[in-house]
Each structure stands twice: as C-alpha cells, then as structure tokens.
C-alpha cells in the first residue's frame, strides 16, 4: 500500500506537466502503465528476492519513459 503513494504523486506531477505544456494524455497513461509494471515486477520479483523500491523518481522514470524506463531501472538495480 505504501508503494501507491509515490506512484500517485508521480501521476499528479505528470498530469500537471501535461496540462502545463498542453501535451497529450499519453504521458498520464504511460505513468499508469509504468506504475503497474513496477508493481508487477515487485510482485514477481518477490519470488526471486528482487525488489525495486517504488519512489517518486522511479515512478516518474517509469511513467515518462514507459517500458524502456522500467528496463533501465531494472538494469540500474542489477548493476548496483
């Protein structure tokens, strides 16, 4: 449940950025999909003792860049 708070904050920030720059709502959908992907990754990663903390930075990266952003976050945590 605590992982939903940064994700929700990141979605609000993305929504405000989209509204400010009059961009399409695809960034908001990317944020939703990115947050769901991070959550599913942690759900499946729990089996293999792999966990990515969902904070504002990771939620923004996953939301802004979508699937490639999640892949970069996973690679970063594997190399760390």
PDB file with one MODEL, atoms N, CA, C and O in Angstrom:
MODEL        1
ATOM      1  N   UNK A   1       0.810  -1.185   0.000  1.00  0.00           N
ATOM      2  CA  UNK A   1       0.000   0.000   0.000  1.00  0.00           C
ATOM      3  C   UNK A   1       0.859   1.257   0.000  1.00  0.00           C
ATOM      4  O   UNK A   1       0.490   2.274  -0.587  1.00  0.00           O
ATOM      5  N   UNK A   2       2.022   1.176   0.672  1.00  0.00           N
ATOM      6  CA  UNK A   2       2.880   2.352   0.729  1.00  0.00           C
ATOM      7  C   UNK A   2       3.501   2.681  -0.619  1.00  0.00           C
ATOM      8  O   UNK A   2       3.965   3.803  -0.824  1.00  0.00           O
ATOM      9  N   UNK A   3       3.518   1.736  -1.531  1.00  0.00           N
ATOM     10  CA  UNK A   3       4.074   1.978  -2.861  1.00  0.00           C
ATOM     11  C   UNK A   3       3.115   2.792  -3.728  1.00  0.00           C
ATOM     12  O   UNK A   3       3.529   3.355  -4.742  1.00  0.00           O
ATOM     13  N   UNK A   4       1.863   2.861  -3.350  1.00  0.00           N
ATOM     14  CA  UNK A   4       0.899   3.600  -4.153  1.00  0.00           C
ATOM     15  C   UNK A   4       1.031   5.106  -3.981  1.00  0.00           C
ATOM     16  O   UNK A   4       0.679   5.862  -4.887  1.00  0.00           O
ATOM     17  N   UNK A   5       1.530   5.554  -2.842  1.00  0.00           N
ATOM     18  CA  UNK A   5       1.633   6.991  -2.577  1.00  0.00           C
ATOM     19  C   UNK A   5       2.615   7.673  -3.533  1.00  0.00           C
ATOM     20  O   UNK A   5       2.239   8.660  -4.165  1.00  0.00           O
ATOM     21  N   UNK A   6       3.868   7.189  -3.668  1.00  0.00           N
ATOM     22  CA  UNK A   6       4.764   7.849  -4.639  1.00  0.00           C
ATOM     23  C   UNK A   6       4.257   7.754  -6.069  1.00  0.00           C
ATOM     24  O   UNK A   6       4.438   8.680  -6.860  1.00  0.00           O
ATOM     25  N   UNK A   7       3.630   6.645  -6.398  1.00  0.00           N
ATOM     26  CA  UNK A   7       3.090   6.464  -7.737  1.00  0.00           C
ATOM     27  C   UNK A   7       1.975   7.473  -7.996  1.00  0.00           C
ATOM     28  O   UNK A   7       1.903   8.064  -9.074  1.00  0.00           O
ATOM     29  N   UNK A   8       1.108   7.666  -7.007  1.00  0.00           N
ATOM     30  CA  UNK A   8       0.024   8.624  -7.159  1.00  0.00           C
ATOM     31  C   UNK A   8       0.564  10.060  -7.263  1.00  0.00           C
ATOM     32  O   UNK A   8       0.061  10.861  -8.051  1.00  0.00           O
ATOM     33  N   UNK A   9       1.577  10.370  -6.473  1.00  0.00           N
ATOM     34  CA  UNK A   9       2.195  11.702  -6.545  1.00  0.00           C
ATOM     35  C   UNK A   9       2.825  11.911  -7.916  1.00  0.00           C
ATOM     36  O   UNK A   9       2.702  12.987  -8.502  1.00  0.00           O
ATOM     37  N   UNK A  10       3.502  10.883  -8.427  1.00  0.00           N
ATOM     38  CA  UNK A  10       4.127  10.987  -9.742  1.00  0.00           C
ATOM     39  C   UNK A  10       3.074  11.174 -10.831  1.00  0.00           C
ATOM     40  O   UNK A  10       3.295  11.921 -11.785  1.00  0.00           O
ATOM     41  N   UNK A  11       1.942  10.507 -10.698  1.00  0.00           N
ATOM     42  CA  UNK A  11       0.871  10.684 -11.679  1.00  0.00           C
ATOM     43  C   UNK A  11       0.311  12.099 -11.643  1.00  0.00           C
ATOM     44  O   UNK A  11      -0.003  12.673 -12.686  1.00  0.00           O
ATOM     45  N   UNK A  12       0.187  12.659 -10.449  1.00  0.00           N
ATOM     46  CA  UNK A  12      -0.290  14.038 -10.335  1.00  0.00           C
ATOM     47  C   UNK A  12       0.708  14.993 -10.971  1.00  0.00           C
ATOM     48  O   UNK A  12       0.323  15.918 -11.686  1.00  0.00           O
ATOM     49  N   UNK A  13       2.008  14.764 -10.706  1.00  0.00           N
ATOM     50  CA  UNK A  13       3.042  15.614 -11.309  1.00  0.00           C
ATOM     51  C   UNK A  13       3.010  15.485 -12.825  1.00  0.00           C
ATOM     52  O   UNK A  13       3.086  16.489 -13.532  1.00  0.00           O
ATOM     53  N   UNK A  14       2.898  14.267 -13.328  1.00  0.00           N
ATOM     54  CA  UNK A  14       2.816  14.070 -14.774  1.00  0.00           C
ATOM     55  C   UNK A  14       1.574  14.739 -15.354  1.00  0.00           C
ATOM     56  O   UNK A  14       1.639  15.345 -16.423  1.00  0.00           O
ATOM     57  N   UNK A  15       0.456  14.634 -14.666  1.00  0.00           N
ATOM     58  CA  UNK A  15      -0.771  15.272 -15.133  1.00  0.00           C
ATOM     59  C   UNK A  15      -0.604  16.791 -15.197  1.00  0.00           C
ATOM     60  O   UNK A  15      -1.036  17.427 -16.158  1.00  0.00           O
ATOM     61  N   UNK A  16       0.026  17.368 -14.168  1.00  0.00           N
ATOM     62  CA  UNK A  16       0.247  18.815 -14.163  1.00  0.00           C
ATOM     63  C   UNK A  16       1.199  19.246 -15.275  1.00  0.00           C
ATOM     64  O   UNK A  16       1.002  20.290 -15.896  1.00  0.00           O
ATOM     65  N   UNK A  17       2.233  18.438 -15.525  1.00  0.00           N
ATOM     66  CA  UNK A  17       3.162  18.754 -16.614  1.00  0.00           C
ATOM     67  C   UNK A  17       2.446  18.684 -17.951  1.00  0.00           C
ATOM     68  O   UNK A  17       2.650  19.536 -18.816  1.00  0.00           O
ATOM     69  N   UNK A  18       1.606  17.667 -18.122  1.00  0.00           N
ATOM     70  CA  UNK A  18       0.852  17.523 -19.368  1.00  0.00           C
ATOM     71  C   UNK A  18      -0.068  18.712 -19.561  1.00  0.00           C
ATOM     72  O   UNK A  18      -0.155  19.255 -20.663  1.00  0.00           O
ATOM     73  N   UNK A  19      -0.747  19.122 -18.518  1.00  0.00           N
ATOM     74  CA  UNK A  19      -1.649  20.261 -18.623  1.00  0.00           C
ATOM     75  C   UNK A  19      -0.883  21.556 -18.865  1.00  0.00           C
ATOM     76  O   UNK A  19      -1.340  22.425 -19.607  1.00  0.00           O
ATOM     77  N   UNK A  20       0.281  21.681 -18.237  1.00  0.00           N
ATOM     78  CA  UNK A  20       1.068  22.909 -18.376  1.00  0.00           C
ATOM     79  C   UNK A  20       1.586  23.072 -19.796  1.00  0.00           C
ATOM     80  O   UNK A  20       1.538  24.172 -20.347  1.00  0.00           O
ATOM     81  N   UNK A  21       2.064  22.027 -20.380  1.00  0.00           N
ATOM     82  CA  UNK A  21       2.627  22.097 -21.727  1.00  0.00           C
ATOM     83  C   UNK A  21       1.625  21.711 -22.810  1.00  0.00           C
ATOM     84  O   UNK A  21       1.992  21.629 -23.983  1.00  0.00           O
ATOM     85  N   UNK A  22       0.396  21.479 -22.448  1.00  0.00           N
ATOM     86  CA  UNK A  22      -0.672  21.094 -23.386  1.00  0.00           C
ATOM     87  C   UNK A  22      -0.277  19.882 -24.223  1.00  0.00           C
ATOM     88  O   UNK A  22      -0.526  19.839 -25.428  1.00  0.00           O
ATOM     89  N   UNK A  23       0.330  18.917 -23.584  1.00  0.00           N
ATOM     90  CA  UNK A  23       0.691  17.674 -24.257  1.00  0.00           C
ATOM     91  C   UNK A  23      -0.488  16.719 -24.209  1.00  0.00           C
ATOM     92  O   UNK A  23      -1.462  16.955 -23.493  1.00  0.00           O
ATOM     93  N   UNK A  24      -0.398  15.678 -24.949  1.00  0.00           N
ATOM     94  CA  UNK A  24      -1.475  14.695 -24.943  1.00  0.00           C
ATOM     95  C   UNK A  24      -1.471  13.923 -23.628  1.00  0.00           C
ATOM     96  O   UNK A  24      -0.502  13.986 -22.871  1.00  0.00           O
ATOM     97  N   UNK A  25      -2.526  13.214 -23.361  1.00  0.00           N
ATOM     98  CA  UNK A  25      -2.636  12.447 -22.127  1.00  0.00           C
ATOM     99  C   UNK A  25      -1.904  11.110 -22.195  1.00  0.00           C
ATOM    100  O   UNK A  25      -2.045  10.274 -21.303  1.00  0.00           O
ATOM    101  N   UNK A  26      -1.129  10.912 -23.247  1.00  0.00           N
ATOM    102  CA  UNK A  26      -0.380   9.659 -23.342  1.00  0.00           C
ATOM    103  C   UNK A  26       0.651   9.540 -22.226  1.00  0.00           C
ATOM    104  O   UNK A  26       0.970   8.431 -21.798  1.00  0.00           O
ATOM    105  N   UNK A  27       1.178  10.671 -21.748  1.00  0.00           N
ATOM    106  CA  UNK A  27       2.127  10.620 -20.636  1.00  0.00           C
ATOM    107  C   UNK A  27       1.460  10.123 -19.363  1.00  0.00           C
ATOM    108  O   UNK A  27       2.080   9.409 -18.574  1.00  0.00           O
ATOM    109  N   UNK A  28       0.215  10.492 -19.161  1.00  0.00           N
ATOM    110  CA  UNK A  28      -0.511  10.022 -17.982  1.00  0.00           C
ATOM    111  C   UNK A  28      -0.750   8.517 -18.088  1.00  0.00           C
ATOM    112  O   UNK A  28      -0.603   7.788 -17.107  1.00  0.00           O
ATOM    113  N   UNK A  29      -1.116   8.060 -19.275  1.00  0.00           N
ATOM    114  CA  UNK A  29      -1.300   6.616 -19.465  1.00  0.00           C
ATOM    115  C   UNK A  29       0.017   5.882 -19.296  1.00  0.00           C
ATOM    116  O   UNK A  29       0.044   4.786 -18.735  1.00  0.00           O
ATOM    117  N   UNK A  30       1.120   6.471 -19.776  1.00  0.00           N
ATOM    118  CA  UNK A  30       2.430   5.868 -19.548  1.00  0.00           C
ATOM    119  C   UNK A  30       2.723   5.774 -18.059  1.00  0.00           C
ATOM    120  O   UNK A  30       3.311   4.795 -17.600  1.00  0.00           O
ATOM    121  N   UNK A  31       2.319   6.784 -17.310  1.00  0.00           N
ATOM    122  CA  UNK A  31       2.520   6.759 -15.859  1.00  0.00           C
ATOM    123  C   UNK A  31       1.743   5.638 -15.196  1.00  0.00           C
ATOM    124  O   UNK A  31       2.253   4.960 -14.304  1.00  0.00           O
ATOM    125  N   UNK A  32       0.508   5.447 -15.634  1.00  0.00           N
ATOM    126  CA  UNK A  32      -0.310   4.361 -15.091  1.00  0.00           C
ATOM    127  C   UNK A  32       0.310   3.011 -15.433  1.00  0.00           C
ATOM    128  O   UNK A  32       0.445   2.143 -14.570  1.00  0.00           O
ATOM    129  N   UNK A  33       0.677   2.845 -16.674  1.00  0.00           N
ATOM    130  CA  UNK A  33       1.264   1.575 -17.110  1.00  0.00           C
ATOM    131  C   UNK A  33       2.622   1.353 -16.442  1.00  0.00           C
ATOM    132  O   UNK A  33       2.934   0.234 -16.034  1.00  0.00           O
ATOM    133  N   UNK A  34       3.429   2.410 -16.329  1.00  0.00           N
ATOM    134  CA  UNK A  34       4.729   2.289 -15.672  1.00  0.00           C
ATOM    135  C   UNK A  34       4.596   1.905 -14.213  1.00  0.00           C
ATOM    136  O   UNK A  34       5.351   1.064 -13.725  1.00  0.00           O
ATOM    137  N   UNK A  35       3.647   2.507 -13.506  1.00  0.00           N
ATOM    138  CA  UNK A  35       3.426   2.152 -12.108  1.00  0.00           C
ATOM    139  C   UNK A  35       2.937   0.723 -11.949  1.00  0.00           C
ATOM    140  O   UNK A  35       3.366   0.015 -11.038  1.00  0.00           O
ATOM    141  N   UNK A  36       2.049   0.300 -12.824  1.00  0.00           N
ATOM    142  CA  UNK A  36       1.568  -1.079 -12.779  1.00  0.00           C
ATOM    143  C   UNK A  36       2.708  -2.049 -13.081  1.00  0.00           C
ATOM    144  O   UNK A  36       2.812  -3.106 -12.458  1.00  0.00           O
ATOM    145  N   UNK A  37       3.559  -1.686 -14.037  1.00  0.00           N
ATOM    146  CA  UNK A  37       4.693  -2.549 -14.362  1.00  0.00           C
ATOM    147  C   UNK A  37       5.659  -2.671 -13.190  1.00  0.00           C
ATOM    148  O   UNK A  37       6.154  -3.764 -12.911  1.00  0.00           O
ATOM    149  N   UNK A  38       5.935  -1.560 -12.495  1.00  0.00           N
ATOM    150  CA  UNK A  38       6.816  -1.625 -11.322  1.00  0.00           C
ATOM    151  C   UNK A  38       6.194  -2.483 -10.229  1.00  0.00           C
ATOM    152  O   UNK A  38       6.891  -3.256  -9.571  1.00  0.00           O
ATOM    153  N   UNK A  39       4.890  -2.348 -10.033  1.00  0.00           N
ATOM    154  CA  UNK A  39       4.214  -3.131  -9.017  1.00  0.00           C
ATOM    155  C   UNK A  39       4.260  -4.623  -9.375  1.00  0.00           C
ATOM    156  O   UNK A  39       4.547  -5.458  -8.517  1.00  0.00           O
ATOM    157  N   UNK A  40       3.975  -4.957 -10.645  1.00  0.00           N
ATOM    158  CA  UNK A  40       4.030  -6.360 -11.078  1.00  0.00           C
ATOM    159  C   UNK A  40       5.446  -6.915 -11.000  1.00  0.00           C
ATOM    160  O   UNK A  40       5.650  -8.077 -10.648  1.00  0.00           O
ATOM    161  N   UNK A  41       6.424  -6.074 -11.332  1.00  0.00           N
ATOM    162  CA  UNK A  41       7.809  -6.503 -11.248  1.00  0.00           C
ATOM    163  C   UNK A  41       8.173  -6.842  -9.809  1.00  0.00           C
ATOM    164  O   UNK A  41       8.860  -7.834  -9.564  1.00  0.00           O
ATOM    165  N   UNK A  42       7.729  -6.041  -8.864  1.00  0.00           N
ATOM    166  CA  UNK A  42       7.993  -6.334  -7.458  1.00  0.00           C
ATOM    167  C   UNK A  42       7.207  -7.551  -6.987  1.00  0.00           C
ATOM    168  O   UNK A  42       7.679  -8.304  -6.136  1.00  0.00           O
ATOM    169  N   UNK A  43       6.023  -7.744  -7.531  1.00  0.00           N
ATOM    170  CA  UNK A  43       5.210  -8.907  -7.165  1.00  0.00           C
ATOM    171  C   UNK A  43       5.896 -10.196  -7.619  1.00  0.00           C
ATOM    172  O   UNK A  43       6.022 -11.146  -6.847  1.00  0.00           O
ATOM    173  N   UNK A  44       6.332 -10.219  -8.865  1.00  0.00           N
ATOM    174  CA  UNK A  44       7.032 -11.395  -9.392  1.00  0.00           C
ATOM    175  C   UNK A  44       8.443 -11.480  -8.811  1.00  0.00           C
ATOM    176  O   UNK A  44       8.938 -12.574  -8.539  1.00  0.00           O
ATOM    177  N   UNK A  45       9.087 -10.334  -8.621  1.00  0.00           N
ATOM    178  CA  UNK A  45      10.443 -10.318  -8.068  1.00  0.00           C
ATOM    179  C   UNK A  45      10.500 -10.797  -6.635  1.00  0.00           C
ATOM    180  O   UNK A  45      11.562 -11.208  -6.169  1.00  0.00           O
ATOM    181  N   UNK A  46       9.376 -10.755  -5.918  1.00  0.00           N
ATOM    182  CA  UNK A  46       9.347 -11.261  -4.553  1.00  0.00           C
ATOM    183  C   UNK A  46       9.648 -12.747  -4.493  1.00  0.00           C
ATOM    184  O   UNK A  46      10.166 -13.233  -3.488  1.00  0.00           O
ATOM    185  N   UNK A  47       9.334 -13.464  -5.542  1.00  0.00           N
ATOM    186  CA  UNK A  47       9.638 -14.896  -5.608  1.00  0.00           C
ATOM    187  C   UNK A  47      11.143 -15.108  -5.681  1.00  0.00           C
ATOM    188  O   UNK A  47      11.666 -16.074  -5.127  1.00  0.00           O
ATOM    189  N   UNK A  48      11.844 -14.199  -6.370  1.00  0.00           N
ATOM    190  CA  UNK A  48      13.276 -14.341  -6.587  1.00  0.00           C
ATOM    191  C   UNK A  48      14.104 -13.406  -5.717  1.00  0.00           C
ATOM    192  O   UNK A  48      15.287 -13.206  -5.992  1.00  0.00           O
ATOM    193  N   UNK A  49      13.521 -12.837  -4.689  1.00  0.00           N
ATOM    194  CA  UNK A  49      14.181 -11.902  -3.770  1.00  0.00           C
ATOM    195  C   UNK A  49      14.729 -10.690  -4.519  1.00  0.00           C
ATOM    196  O   UNK A  49      15.841 -10.242  -4.242  1.00  0.00           O
ATOM    197  N   UNK A  50      13.966 -10.163  -5.454  1.00  0.00           N
ATOM    198  CA  UNK A  50      14.328  -8.974  -6.225  1.00  0.00           C
ATOM    199  C   UNK A  50      13.268  -7.920  -5.972  1.00  0.00           C
ATOM    200  O   UNK A  50      12.084  -8.149  -6.217  1.00  0.00           O
ATOM    201  N   UNK A  51      13.697  -6.762  -5.481  1.00  0.00           N
ATOM    202  CA  UNK A  51      12.741  -5.711  -5.135  1.00  0.00           C
ATOM    203  C   UNK A  51      13.278  -4.366  -5.595  1.00  0.00           C
ATOM    204  O   UNK A  51      14.427  -4.020  -5.318  1.00  0.00           O
ATOM    205  N   UNK A  52      12.447  -3.614  -6.294  1.00  0.00           N
ATOM    206  CA  UNK A  52      12.776  -2.250  -6.689  1.00  0.00           C
ATOM    207  C   UNK A  52      11.888  -1.325  -5.876  1.00  0.00           C
ATOM    208  O   UNK A  52      10.662  -1.410  -5.953  1.00  0.00           O
ATOM    209  N   UNK A  53      12.499  -0.444  -5.100  1.00  0.00           N
ATOM    210  CA  UNK A  53      11.649   0.473  -4.323  1.00  0.00           C
ATOM    211  C   UNK A  53      10.898   1.426  -5.251  1.00  0.00           C
ATOM    212  O   UNK A  53      11.486   2.022  -6.154  1.00  0.00           O
ATOM    213  N   UNK A  54       9.617   1.560  -5.020  1.00  0.00           N
ATOM    214  CA  UNK A  54       8.808   2.474  -5.819  1.00  0.00           C
ATOM    215  C   UNK A  54       8.764   3.801  -5.080  1.00  0.00           C
ATOM    216  O   UNK A  54       8.047   3.958  -4.092  1.00  0.00           O
ATOM    217  N   UNK A  55       9.542   4.746  -5.575  1.00  0.00           N
ATOM    218  CA  UNK A  55       9.560   6.096  -5.014  1.00  0.00           C
ATOM    219  C   UNK A  55       9.201   7.080  -6.129  1.00  0.00           C
ATOM    220  O   UNK A  55       8.871   6.674  -7.243  1.00  0.00           O
ATOM    221  N   UNK A  56       9.267   8.346  -5.824  1.00  0.00           N
ATOM    222  CA  UNK A  56       8.848   9.343  -6.810  1.00  0.00           C
ATOM    223  C   UNK A  56       9.735   9.299  -8.051  1.00  0.00           C
ATOM    224  O   UNK A  56       9.235   9.418  -9.169  1.00  0.00           O
ATOM    225  N   UNK A  57      11.038   9.130  -7.869  1.00  0.00           N
ATOM    226  CA  UNK A  57      11.963   9.111  -9.009  1.00  0.00           C
ATOM    227  C   UNK A  57      11.685   7.913  -9.918  1.00  0.00           C
ATOM    228  O   UNK A  57      11.552   8.069 -11.131  1.00  0.00           O
ATOM    229  N   UNK A  58      11.599   6.718  -9.330  1.00  0.00           N
ATOM    230  CA  UNK A  58      11.372   5.534 -10.169  1.00  0.00           C
ATOM    231  C   UNK A  58       9.989   5.583 -10.820  1.00  0.00           C
ATOM    232  O   UNK A  58       9.827   5.140 -11.957  1.00  0.00           O
ATOM    233  N   UNK A  59       9.001   6.112 -10.116  1.00  0.00           N
ATOM    234  CA  UNK A  59       7.667   6.221 -10.710  1.00  0.00           C
ATOM    235  C   UNK A  59       7.654   7.227 -11.854  1.00  0.00           C
ATOM    236  O   UNK A  59       6.989   6.997 -12.864  1.00  0.00           O
ATOM    237  N   UNK A  60       8.382   8.347 -11.714  1.00  0.00           N
ATOM    238  CA  UNK A  60       8.453   9.325 -12.797  1.00  0.00           C
ATOM    239  C   UNK A  60       9.199   8.772 -14.002  1.00  0.00           C
ATOM    240  O   UNK A  60       8.786   8.984 -15.143  1.00  0.00           O
ATOM    241  N   UNK A  61      10.297   8.064 -13.752  1.00  0.00           N
ATOM    242  CA  UNK A  61      11.050   7.466 -14.864  1.00  0.00           C
ATOM    243  C   UNK A  61      10.188   6.441 -15.590  1.00  0.00           C
ATOM    244  O   UNK A  61      10.118   6.441 -16.819  1.00  0.00           O
ATOM    245  N   UNK A  62       9.534   5.571 -14.831  1.00  0.00           N
ATOM    246  CA  UNK A  62       8.676   4.558 -15.453  1.00  0.00           C
ATOM    247  C   UNK A  62       7.493   5.199 -16.159  1.00  0.00           C
ATOM    248  O   UNK A  62       7.061   4.720 -17.208  1.00  0.00           O
ATOM    249  N   UNK A  63       6.971   6.273 -15.596  1.00  0.00           N
ATOM    250  CA  UNK A  63       5.824   6.929 -16.207  1.00  0.00           C
ATOM    251  C   UNK A  63       6.180   7.723 -17.438  1.00  0.00           C
ATOM    252  O   UNK A  63       5.426   7.731 -18.411  1.00  0.00           O
ATOM    253  N   UNK A  64       7.311   8.390 -17.413  1.00  0.00           N
ATOM    254  CA  UNK A  64       7.692   9.233 -18.539  1.00  0.00           C
ATOM    255  C   UNK A  64       8.209   8.406 -19.709  1.00  0.00           C
ATOM    256  O   UNK A  64       7.880   8.684 -20.863  1.00  0.00           O
ATOM    257  N   UNK A  65       9.014   7.395 -19.416  1.00  0.00           N
ATOM    258  CA  UNK A  65       9.630   6.614 -20.485  1.00  0.00           C
ATOM    259  C   UNK A  65       8.920   5.287 -20.766  1.00  0.00           C
ATOM    260  O   UNK A  65       9.213   4.640 -21.771  1.00  0.00           O
ATOM    261  N   UNK A  66       7.991   4.869 -19.894  1.00  0.00           N
ATOM    262  CA  UNK A  66       7.240   3.638 -20.123  1.00  0.00           C
ATOM    263  C   UNK A  66       8.095   2.398 -19.949  1.00  0.00           C
ATOM    264  O   UNK A  66       8.887   2.310 -19.011  1.00  0.00           O
ATOM    265  N   UNK A  67       7.935   1.439 -20.853  1.00  0.00           N
ATOM    266  CA  UNK A  67       8.643   0.161 -20.755  1.00  0.00           C
ATOM    267  C   UNK A  67      10.158   0.336 -20.799  1.00  0.00           C
ATOM    268  O   UNK A  67      10.845  -0.294 -19.993  1.00  0.00           O
ATOM    269  N   UNK A  68      10.726   1.158 -21.698  1.00  0.00           N
ATOM    270  CA  UNK A  68      12.183   1.351 -21.663  1.00  0.00           C
ATOM    271  C   UNK A  68      12.667   1.934 -20.330  1.00  0.00           C
ATOM    272  O   UNK A  68      13.763   1.607 -19.873  1.00  0.00           O
ATOM    273  N   UNK A  69      11.866   2.782 -19.715  1.00  0.00           N
ATOM    274  CA  UNK A  69      12.242   3.331 -18.411  1.00  0.00           C
ATOM    275  C   UNK A  69      12.301   2.265 -17.343  1.00  0.00           C
ATOM    276  O   UNK A  69      13.208   2.270 -16.512  1.00  0.00           O
ATOM    277  N   UNK A  70      11.343   1.345 -17.351  1.00  0.00           N
ATOM    278  CA  UNK A  70      11.345   0.245 -16.386  1.00  0.00           C
ATOM    279  C   UNK A  70      12.545  -0.660 -16.625  1.00  0.00           C
ATOM    280  O   UNK A  70      13.169  -1.129 -15.673  1.00  0.00           O
ATOM    281  N   UNK A  71      12.871  -0.907 -17.884  1.00  0.00           N
ATOM    282  CA  UNK A  71      14.041  -1.732 -18.200  1.00  0.00           C
ATOM    283  C   UNK A  71      15.323  -1.066 -17.683  1.00  0.00           C
ATOM    284  O   UNK A  71      16.197  -1.746 -17.146  1.00  0.00           O
ATOM    285  N   UNK A  72      15.438   0.243 -17.840  1.00  0.00           N
ATOM    286  CA  UNK A  72      16.614   0.967 -17.353  1.00  0.00           C
ATOM    287  C   UNK A  72      16.678   0.893 -15.823  1.00  0.00           C
ATOM    288  O   UNK A  72      17.760   0.718 -15.262  1.00  0.00           O
ATOM    289  N   UNK A  73      15.545   1.024 -15.149  1.00  0.00           N
ATOM    290  CA  UNK A  73      15.531   0.930 -13.693  1.00  0.00           C
ATOM    291  C   UNK A  73      15.970  -0.463 -13.243  1.00  0.00           C
ATOM    292  O   UNK A  73      16.741  -0.590 -12.291  1.00  0.00           O
ATOM    293  N   UNK A  74      15.492  -1.500 -13.912  1.00  0.00           N
ATOM    294  CA  UNK A  74      15.894  -2.871 -13.563  1.00  0.00           C
ATOM    295  C   UNK A  74      17.384  -3.060 -13.784  1.00  0.00           C
ATOM    296  O   UNK A  74      18.070  -3.614 -12.925  1.00  0.00           O
ATOM    297  N   UNK A  75      17.893  -2.612 -14.918  1.00  0.00           N
ATOM    298  CA  UNK A  75      19.334  -2.743 -15.195  1.00  0.00           C
ATOM    299  C   UNK A  75      20.147  -1.982 -14.165  1.00  0.00           C
ATOM    300  O   UNK A  75      21.169  -2.479 -13.692  1.00  0.00           O
ATOM    301  N   UNK A  76      19.707  -0.789 -13.812  1.00  0.00           N
ATOM    302  CA  UNK A  76      20.406   0.001 -12.803  1.00  0.00           C
ATOM    303  C   UNK A  76      20.475  -0.732 -11.463  1.00  0.00           C
ATOM    304  O   UNK A  76      21.522  -0.744 -10.815  1.00  0.00           O
ATOM    305  N   UNK A  77      19.367  -1.341 -11.046  1.00  0.00           N
ATOM    306  CA  UNK A  77      19.358  -2.046  -9.769  1.00  0.00           C
ATOM    307  C   UNK A  77      20.133  -3.355  -9.837  1.00  0.00           C
ATOM    308  O   UNK A  77      20.650  -3.811  -8.817  1.00  0.00           O
ATOM    309  N   UNK A  78      20.227  -3.966 -11.003  1.00  0.00           N
ATOM    310  CA  UNK A  78      21.039  -5.172 -11.135  1.00  0.00           C
ATOM    311  C   UNK A  78      22.528  -4.841 -11.085  1.00  0.00           C
ATOM    312  O   UNK A  78      23.315  -5.621 -10.547  1.00  0.00           O
ATOM    313  N   UNK A  79      22.925  -3.689 -11.642  1.00  0.00           N
ATOM    314  CA  UNK A  79      24.327  -3.307 -11.644  1.00  0.00           C
ATOM    315  C   UNK A  79      24.765  -2.665 -10.338  1.00  0.00           C
ATOM    316  O   UNK A  79      25.960  -2.581 -10.055  1.00  0.00           O
ATOM    317  N   UNK A  80      23.827  -2.221  -9.559  1.00  0.00           N
ATOM    318  CA  UNK A  80      24.122  -1.528  -8.309  1.00  0.00           C
ATOM    319  C   UNK A  80      24.637  -2.448  -7.252  1.00  0.00           C
ATOM    320  O   UNK A  80      24.931  -2.009  -6.140  1.00  0.00           O
TER     321      UNK A  80
ENDMDL
END
